[in-house]
């Protein structure tokens, strides 16, 4: 019997399953409900011993401690409808579906309220993600622990005392990898315009970002202090930062993060009208 049941077998579910297995849970303890036969075959080959089935009716529910809802937002209501008759004995449901609120999931599930919502980000695919998590009141300890086990296998966890904060998590870290890649694009393009070959341009940009993050992780100093430490008066870095300040880049960046958070709220509102 399977104590973890994943609904959806896409990239994020695959990352979470891989992380949980790497931490010692047995494959026989996990089931994945995945309607696409080709993806079921891929999952079965990647995770020998794991149970892959085509619909929720084929899953084994008697021993389940957690259901992980890992489908696209537009598929959420249909996927949840298939669970309504079987999930009430399960201690908790962990939803990583973007924008769909706990109240709407509970409504679709026939007033099942033991819901944990999380917003992981794509670095979870390499075990380096971060997830914002909201635990609904009434989720039992066994369900909470199972949810944290699954999310912790993908990276760091930040708990949110209010569900609405998950919209902000979406703006900061959910969409955040795209901001990093956008910065890398600019750094690579600058290196190319200054005469470097593409491979060397990427190496310079990527290593600079990775190294800077290692310095930040290893230092107790705030980012502003770290920036000041590498900005000599009258030097090259000061000149570069002056150009960024003239363009009000930091303010525009903050506006962009808030725009993403606002869009997350809009998507949640739309799901609530369904």
N, C-alpha and C positions, 0 to 999 in steps of 0.2 A: 504494500500500500504506500501511497505517496503523500508525504506531509507538506510538500510544496507543489502547488499546481499553478502553472503559468498559462494565462490565456493570451495567446499570441507568441509566435516564435521568431520575431524579427531581430534586428541587430541589437537593440537594447536588451531584450530578453535573453538573447544569446550571451551577451556580455555578463549579465547578472548570473545566469546559470553557470557559466565558466568560472566566475569569481567564487561562487558558493562551493563548487566542486573543488577548486584549488585550495579552499580552506578546510577541506576534509569531509564534507557531506557526501554520502554515497549517491551515485547516479540513480539507483533504484528507489531513492527517497524523493525523486522529482518526476513530475509529469508535465508535459507541454501539450496544450490544445492548439493545434495549428491546422487550419483548413486546407492549405496548399500541400499536395502530396510531395512535390519536389522539395519543398522546404523541410517537410517531415523527414524525408530521406537524408537530407543534408545534416539535420540535427542528430538523427540516429547514428550516422557515421561519425560525427564529431564527438558525441557523448555516448559511448557504448554503455548499454544497460539502462539508459534513461527511457522512460515510456513516452512515446509520441502518439497522439490520437487526433482524429479529424474533427471531433466536436465534443462539447462539454459532457454530453450524455455518456460518452465512453470513458471518461475519467473516473478514478476511484476516489470517493469523497470521504469515506468513513474515518480515515485517519488524518485528514488534511488539517494542518494548523494555520495555513495561510494560502490565500489565492492572490496571485499577482496579475493585475490587469495591465497588459502591455500591448495595447492595440492603438491604432491611429484614432484621433478624436472623432472623425466621421464614422468610425466603426464601433464606437463605444456603446451606443444604446443597443445595437443589435447583439453585441457580445454579452452585455449585461443581462439582456432579456433571457439568454440561454442559461444564465446562472440562477435566475430568480427562484427556481424550485429546488435547488440543491445547496445553496450557500449558507442557509440559516444555521446549520450546525457547525460551520467553520468559524473559528475564533476571530479572524480578521481578514479583510481584503486590503491589499496594498495596490493603489492605483498610481501608475506613472503616466497616465494619460494627460496630456497638456490641456489645461483650461477647463476641464470638467470637474465641477465642485462636488464636495461630499454630499451635500443635500440632494443634488440631482441624481447622483449614483444611488443614494438611499431610496429615493422615490422610484427609480427604475427597478430597484431590487425588492420592491414590496416592503419598504420600511426596515431594511437591513442597515444598521447605523454604525457597525464596528469597522470603520473605514480609516485607513491611513493613506494620506495623499503625499506624493513626493514628486519633486522636479529634479531628476538627475540631468547631467549634461553629457555630451558625446565623448569626452575623455574617459568616461566609464568603460568605453570599448577597449581601453588599454589599462584598466584598473587604476586610472588616475583622475577619476571624476570627483564631483562634489554634488551632493543632493541636499536641497532644502526639504524638510519633512514637517508635516502637520499630522498629529495624532488626534483623532476625534475623541471626545469624552466617552468613556465606556468601553474602549478597546482593552481587552484583558491583557495581563502581563505576557501570557504566552504568545498572543498575536503580535504585541508590540515587539517582543524580543525577536520573533521570526522576521518581522519587517526590517528591523535594524540589522539583523544578520545578512539579509539579502542586499540591502543598500550599502552596508559597510564593506561588502566584498567588491564594490565598484569604486570605492574611494571615501572621501571625507563626508561627514554629515553635519548639517546645521539645522537644529530644531527650531521651528517657528511656533510661537505661542498662539498665533492667530492664523487661520487659513488664508486670509486675504494677503498675508505676507508672501505667499507663494507666487503671486503676480510679480512682486518685486524680485524674488529669486529668479523668475523667468527672465526679467530684464537684465539682471546682473550676471548670473552664471549660466542660466539656461541658454541664452543667446550669446553669452560671453565668448565662447570659442571663436565665433565669427568675427568678433572685434579684434581678437588676437591675430587671426589670419589676415584681416584687413590691414593691420599694422605691418605684418610681415610682407604682404604684397607691396606696400609702399617702400619698405626698407630694401627689398630686393630690386624694385624698379629704380630706386635711387642709385644702388650699386651698379646696375646695368648702365644707367646713363653716365656714370662716372668711369665706365670703361671695363668693368669686370665681365668675364664670361658667366653664363647663367649658373653653372655649377658652383663656381666660387662665390657668386653673389648670394646664392641660397645658403651656402655654408656660413658666410659672414653674418647674414641676418639671423639664421636659426640659432647658431652658437651664441650670438650676442643675447638673444632673448632667453635661451636656456640658462646661460651663465648669470644673467641679471636676476632671474628668478631664484637661482640657488643662493645668490648673495642675500636677496630679500628674505628667503626662508630661514637662513642661518643667522639673521640679524634681528635684534629686538627693536631696531630703529623704525620709525615711520617712513613711508615712501618719500615724503618731502625731504626728510633728513638725508636719506640715501641719495636722492637727486642732488642735493646741495653739496654732498661730499665729492661728487664727480664733476662739479661745475666750477671751474676756476675762473676768477675774475679776469675779464678780458680775453678769455680763451675760446676755443672752438665750440665747446658744448654750450657756453653762454650764448654765443651767436646763434646756434641752432634753436635753442629754447626761446630766444627773443623772436625768431620767425614764427614759432608755434604760438606764442602769446599774441602776436599781432593778428593772427588768424582766429584768436579766441578758441583754440582747439579743445582745451579742457572743458570749457562750457558747452561746446557743441557735443562733446562726447557724453557729458552728463545728460544733456537733452536727449541724446539717442537712447541711452539706457532707460530713461523715463518713458520714452515713446514705446519701447518694447514692453515695458510693464503695463502701460495703458492698453496696448493691444491685447495683452493677456487677459486683462479685465473684460475687454469687449468680447473676447472669445468665450469667457466664462458666462457672461450675460446671455450670449446667443445660445449656448448649450442649455441654460436654464429655461429658455422659452420652448424647448423641445418637449 
